[in-house]
Amino acid sequence: MPEPDTLPQDEHQTSTTERGSFVSASCSCGWHGPARRARGKAREDASAHTHSTGAE
């Protein structure tokens, strides 16, 4: 699999997953963010990931 920053922009599809009282962000490139208690913080993690890779 190519490095996340070399994937075409449309291949970065982020989502959040809830597990108990925690939520975490992940991306179709294989990236996973840390578990968070706040959904908004997990969304910020996903946004930071897509902006750092050049995808939006």
N, C-alpha and C positions, 0 to 999 in steps of 0.2 A: 504494500500500500504506500502511495506517495506521502511525503511529509505534509502535515496539515496546511502549511503556508504555500504549498505548490498546487493544491487542489483548485480547480476552477471555482469561481465564485458561487455558482449555483449548486455545488456539491456540499456546501456547508449548511446543513439543516439542523438548527438547534431545537431542543425541546426540554421540558422539565418533567421530572418523575417524582411522585410523592411516595414516601415509604415511612409509614407511621407519622410522627410529627416532624419529619425532615423532608426537604425537597432538594433535589440536585439537578443541575443542568447537564446536558450532554449534546454532542454534535455527531452528525453522520460520519465525520472524519475519524472518529474514535476518541475524541477528547471528552473528558468527564470532569466536571467541577466538583468542589467539595460539598458535602451535605450541609444544608443551611436550615434554620428554623423559619426564616422569612422567605416567602415566595419571591418578593421583590428583589431580594439580594441574589437569589439564584438566577433571576432574569438578568440582573446586572452582570453576573459572571458570564452568562451566555453572550450578552451584548459585547462585553470586553473581549471575549474570545473571537467573535466574528470581526470586530474592528481591528484586532491585532493581526488577523490573517488576511485582511484586505477584503473579506467577504461582507456583504450586508444583506 
